[in-house]
Amino acid sequence: MVKKVTFLIILFMLVCGNVLFAQGENLTLKIAVMGPGDELYFWWGHIALIVEDSDTGRRYFYDYGIFSFDSENFFYNFAFGRLWYYCGVSDADRSMYVYKATNRDIFIYTLDLPPETKLKVRDFAAFNVLPENKYYSYHHFRDNCSTRIRDIIDLATDGQFSELYKQETGRFTLRQQVRRHTWFSPAADWFLNFLMGQVIDTPIMVWEDMFLPSEVGKRIEDFWYTDINGVRRKLVSSSETVFKAQGRNAVLDVPRKQWPRELAFSLVLSAIFGLFFFMQAKKIRAGRILAGLSMSVTGLFFGIAGLLLYFMAIFTNHDYTFQNANMLFCSPFLLAGVPFGIGYAFTKNTGKFFIYGVLSRLLWLLTALGIFLSMAIKLLPAFYQQNLTDQMLMLPISLLFALQPEGLREALEKFLKRKKA
């Protein structure tokens, strides 16, 4: 009797093992890497896990980067750094069609995994998309669609993926990786990097580089591991380009230095504004108006930028905006340049004109000094923010406004004469 029971148990285990093996054999796992899209939040690409089941003929697309503008308090939560994303599953063919229709690169990497590991990954992905598990707190660099796929690959290789790439130093900092994708849009490139502090300027490991989908694709293609059966395998058995986008700006292999462009732009603006002061010195009424308005508009722009900068750095959970030396020279106080500039442009009272001129000059002098201070503190090891682009954009303009105005001396003379009289 004991022998019969033992035989039945062994037979049951063999049958179950064969069923599991058969299930695993019917699965094909792939990583889909999509290139940049049109919207700003698509500029860094996307990535997903594809699970194909030859028994059912179904192809599942596991996506870890889903959000909705219609979700409750989305914009409020986004502003304060409380980003709730979720993972979902959809039909892979339908998803691929959407990416083709929106002119985005699609690269597919087929993974070479044992049947048992395929099952484990498939079950893990299915567990992730359950209603009680699908939501997570998104972070642009540490927890996003790409890092989630990276972690699944690490699961599939029993930690060998992280073991290698947590030890290998990356080519660039996080800021440099960001700028590889934003170089073609000067305004967006400047503004995004203006808001981000020195926390993204430290050396990082390749493991952290893989917040970018393209970096995951690059690393898995050349990765070898030892599977659960002790067999040495190349992780990617094949790769293919499913679709190649047409007419898109390329992602740079090496980030460009952006500060020369910002400096040139600032010098051109300064030359134009300087012309207004020259016109003022020649007693041309329009020169004084244009000079005052130029100070007012510049104060409005950088004042709003400073307001956002202080808000992001002090009141939100966007930790990559912390420790930002740009706060030394670009602050909400620059909004005071708006009334100062308007008063300078339109007041007819000599005394008031003199006061507006002095206040404007003082405001921009403090700004220029703040820029020089933000440069000087880099002599200390605790300060290393790569913000030369921001400094070069504001320095020539602030110096011009600080050394202006040509008409100030004339106003002072008239003011003193009136006092003596």
ZAMARGU-4260 file (C-alpha; in steps of 0.2 Angstrom, whole numbers, plus 5000, padded with zeros to 4 digits):
<rodrens>
0) 5000/5000/5000 | 5014/5012/5005 | 5023/5008/4988 | 5007/5012/4978 | 5005/5029/4987
5) 5023/5033/4984 | 5021/5029/4966 | 5005/5039/4964 | 5014/5054/4973 | 5029/5053/4961
10) 5018/5051/4946 | 5008/5066/4951 | 5023/5077/4953 | 5030/5071/4936 | 5014/5076/4928
15) 5013/5093/4936 | 5031/5096/4932 | 5028/5091/4914 | 5012/5103/4913 | 5022/5117/4920
20) 5037/5114/4908 | 5024/5113/4894 | 5017/5130/4899 | 5034/5137/4900 | 5038/5131/4883
25) 5023/5139/4876 | 5028/5156/4882 | 5040/5169/4873 | 5045/5184/4883 | 5051/5200/4874
30) 5056/5218/4879 | 5049/5231/4868 | 5058/5248/4868 | 5050/5263/4860 | 5058/5279/4855
35) 5054/5297/4859 | 5036/5304/4855 | 5029/5321/4852 | 5024/5326/4870 | 5037/5332/4882
40) 5034/5317/4894 | 5037/5305/4879 | 5054/5312/4875 | 5064/5299/4884 | 5055/5284/4876
45) 5045/5270/4884 | 5047/5252/4887 | 5036/5236/4890 | 5036/5218/4893 | 5028/5207/4880
50) 5022/5189/4884 | 5017/5178/4870 | 5007/5162/4873 | 5007/5150/4858 | 4993/5140/4865
55) 4981/5154/4865 | 4989/5164/4852 | 4988/5179/4863 | 5001/5193/4865 | 5001/5203/4881
60) 5008/5220/4883 | 5013/5224/4901 | 5015/5243/4903 | 5022/5250/4919 | 5021/5269/4914
65) 5002/5273/4913 | 4994/5289/4920 | 4978/5298/4917 | 4976/5317/4917 | 4958/5313/4922
70) 4963/5305/4938 | 4957/5314/4954 | 4968/5329/4958 | 4981/5324/4945 | 4988/5341/4942
75) 4988/5346/4960 | 4997/5330/4965 | 5009/5332/4950 | 5014/5349/4956 | 5018/5343/4973
80) 5028/5328/4967 | 5014/5315/4972 | 5014/5305/4955 | 5003/5290/4955 | 5006/5279/4940
85) 5000/5262/4937 | 5004/5246/4927 | 4992/5238/4915 | 4990/5224/4902 | 4984/5226/4884
90) 4984/5218/4868 | 5002/5219/4861 | 4997/5221/4843 | 4985/5235/4846 | 4999/5244/4857
95) 5012/5242/4843 | 5000/5249/4831 | 4998/5265/4842 | 5017/5267/4843 | 5019/5265/4824
100) 5004/5277/4821 | 5013/5290/4832 | 5029/5288/4822 | 5040/5281/4836 | 5054/5269/4835
105) 5050/5251/4840 | 5064/5239/4845 | 5060/5221/4851 | 5072/5210/4861 | 5067/5192/4863
110) 5073/5184/4879 | 5082/5167/4881 | 5075/5161/4898 | 5071/5143/4904 | 5053/5138/4904
115) 5052/5139/4923 | 5059/5157/4923 | 5046/5162/4910 | 5032/5156/4921 | 5039/5166/4936
120) 5041/5182/4926 | 5023/5180/4918 | 5016/5177/4935 | 5025/5191/4942 | 5019/5203/4929
125) 5001/5196/4930 | 5002/5199/4949 | 5008/5217/4946 | 4992/5222/4936 | 4980/5216/4949
130) 4969/5231/4955 | 4976/5230/4973 | 4994/5230/4966 | 4995/5241/4950 | 4997/5258/4958
135) 5014/5265/4963 | 5023/5281/4967 | 5032/5286/4952 | 5049/5294/4952 | 5057/5301/4936
140) 5074/5293/4940 | 5072/5279/4953 | 5055/5271/4950 | 5047/5272/4932 | 5042/5262/4918
145) 5060/5258/4913 | 5066/5254/4931 | 5052/5242/4933 | 5056/5232/4918 | 5075/5233/4923
150) 5070/5225/4940 | 5060/5211/4931 | 5075/5207/4921 | 5085/5206/4937 | 5071/5194/4944
155) 5073/5183/4928 | 5092/5182/4931 | 5091/5179/4949 | 5100/5196/4953 | 5114/5194/4941
160) 5109/5209/4931 | 5110/5221/4946 | 5126/5212/4952 | 5135/5217/4937 | 5128/5234/4933
165) 5127/5241/4951 | 5146/5239/4950 | 5149/5248/4933 | 5150/5267/4932 | 5139/5275/4920
170) 5145/5286/4906 | 5135/5302/4912 | 5126/5310/4926 | 5108/5310/4927 | 5108/5328/4920
175) 5118/5323/4905 | 5107/5309/4901 | 5092/5321/4902 | 5100/5333/4890 | 5104/5320/4877
180) 5085/5320/4874 | 5081/5338/4876 | 5095/5347/4866 | 5084/5351/4851 | 5072/5362/4861
185) 5082/5376/4869 | 5067/5383/4880 | 5062/5366/4887 | 5080/5361/4889 | 5084/5376/4899
190) 5069/5376/4909 | 5070/5358/4915 | 5088/5359/4919 | 5086/5376/4928 | 5073/5368/4940
195) 5084/5353/4944 | 5097/5354/4958 | 5115/5347/4961 | 5108/5330/4966 | 5107/5325/4948
200) 5125/5330/4945 | 5134/5316/4955 | 5142/5301/4946 | 5130/5286/4944 | 5131/5267/4941
205) 5124/5259/4925 | 5110/5252/4935 | 5104/5270/4938 | 5107/5274/4919 | 5093/5262/4916
210) 5079/5275/4921 | 5080/5277/4902 | 5072/5263/4891 | 5086/5264/4878 | 5099/5260/4891
215) 5089/5245/4896 | 5089/5239/4878 | 5107/5242/4876 | 5112/5233/4892 | 5101/5217/4890
220) 5107/5214/4872 | 5125/5211/4878 | 5121/5203/4894 | 5126/5184/4898 | 5119/5175/4914
225) 5119/5158/4922 | 5101/5151/4922 | 5093/5141/4936 | 5099/5125/4928 | 5117/5131/4928
230) 5117/5134/4909 | 5127/5149/4903 | 5115/5160/4892 | 5115/5176/4882 | 5100/5185/4888
235) 5094/5191/4871 | 5092/5178/4858 | 5087/5190/4844 | 5083/5208/4842 | 5073/5217/4828
240) 5068/5234/4823 | 5050/5233/4820 | 5048/5252/4815 | 5059/5266/4812 | 5053/5284/4815
245) 5054/5296/4801 | 5060/5314/4804 | 5062/5314/4822 | 5077/5323/4831 | 5090/5310/4835
250) 5095/5306/4853 | 5113/5312/4855 | 5126/5299/4860 | 5135/5312/4869 | 5127/5327/4877
255) 5131/5344/4870 | 5138/5359/4880 | 5123/5370/4880 | 5130/5385/4889 | 5138/5393/4873
260) 5121/5394/4865 | 5113/5402/4880 | 5128/5414/4882 | 5126/5419/4864 | 5107/5422/4866
265) 5110/5432/4881 | 5123/5443/4872 | 5111/5446/4858 | 5097/5451/4870 | 5109/5462/4879
270) 5114/5471/4863 | 5096/5475/4859 | 5092/5481/4876 | 5109/5491/4876 | 5103/5500/4860
275) 5087/5506/4870 | 5099/5514/4883 | 5109/5522/4869 | 5093/5529/4862 | 5089/5536/4879
280) 5106/5544/4880 | 5102/5553/4864 | 5087/5560/4871 | 5075/5549/4861 | 5059/5547/4872
285) 5056/5529/4865 | 5073/5523/4871 | 5068/5526/4889 | 5051/5518/4887 | 5059/5503/4878
290) 5073/5502/4891 | 5061/5502/4906 | 5049/5489/4897 | 5064/5478/4894 | 5069/5478/4912
295) 5050/5475/4917 | 5048/5460/4905 | 5064/5452/4910 | 5060/5454/4928 | 5043/5446/4925
300) 5051/5431/4916 | 5064/5427/4928 | 5053/5432/4943 | 5041/5418/4938 | 5055/5406/4935
305) 5062/5410/4952 | 5045/5408/4960 | 5043/5390/4952 | 5061/5386/4957 | 5058/5391/4975
310) 5041/5382/4975 | 5049/5366/4968 | 5064/5366/4980 | 5055/5370/4996 | 5037/5365/4995
315) 5036/5349/4985 | 5042/5331/4985 | 5052/5333/4969 | 5068/5328/4977 | 5079/5331/4961
320) 5075/5350/4962 | 5083/5351/4980 | 5100/5359/4983 | 5098/5371/4969 | 5111/5385/4968
325) 5101/5394/4955 | 5091/5401/4970 | 5106/5412/4974 | 5102/5423/4959 | 5085/5419/4952
330) 5072/5422/4965 | 5054/5428/4966 | 5061/5445/4971 | 5064/5448/4953 | 5046/5451/4950
335) 5049/5468/4958 | 5058/5472/4942 | 5041/5474/4934 | 5035/5489/4943 | 5052/5497/4944
340) 5054/5495/4925 | 5037/5502/4921 | 5040/5517/4933 | 5057/5520/4925 | 5048/5519/4908
345) 5033/5531/4910 | 5036/5542/4926 | 5038/5560/4922 | 5043/5565/4939 | 5062/5567/4940
350) 5063/5562/4958 | 5053/5546/4955 | 5062/5542/4939 | 5078/5543/4949 | 5071/5531/4963
355) 5065/5519/4950 | 5082/5519/4942 | 5091/5516/4958 | 5080/5502/4963 | 5081/5493/4946
360) 5100/5495/4946 | 5101/5488/4964 | 5089/5473/4960 | 5100/5468/4945 | 5116/5471/4954
365) 5111/5459/4967 | 5107/5446/4954 | 5124/5448/4946 | 5132/5446/4963 | 5122/5431/4966
370) 5128/5423/4950 | 5146/5427/4954 | 5143/5419/4971 | 5136/5403/4964 | 5152/5402/4953
375) 5163/5405/4968 | 5155/5392/4980 | 5160/5378/4967 | 5178/5380/4974 | 5171/5371/4989
380) 5168/5352/4987 | 5150/5353/4994 | 5144/5363/4978 | 5146/5355/4961 | 5130/5359/4952
385) 5132/5360/4933 | 5122/5376/4931 | 5134/5386/4919 | 5120/5386/4906 | 5109/5396/4918
390) 5122/5407/4924 | 5127/5412/4906 | 5109/5416/4902 | 5107/5428/4916 | 5124/5436/4918
395) 5126/5447/4903 | 5108/5454/4905 | 5109/5457/4924 | 5126/5466/4921 | 5118/5477/4908
400) 5104/5482/4919 | 5115/5484/4934 | 5127/5496/4925 | 5112/5506/4917 | 5104/5518/4915
405) 5112/5531/4904 | 5099/5543/4909 | 5101/5540/4928 | 5116/5553/4929 | 5105/5566/4920
410) 5091/5563/4932 | 5102/5564/4947 | 5109/5581/4942 | 5091/5588/4939 | 5086/5581/4955
415) 5100/5589/4965 | 5097/5605/4956 | 5079/5605/4961 | 5084/5602/4979 | 5096/5617/4979
420) 5083/5628/4971
</rodrens>
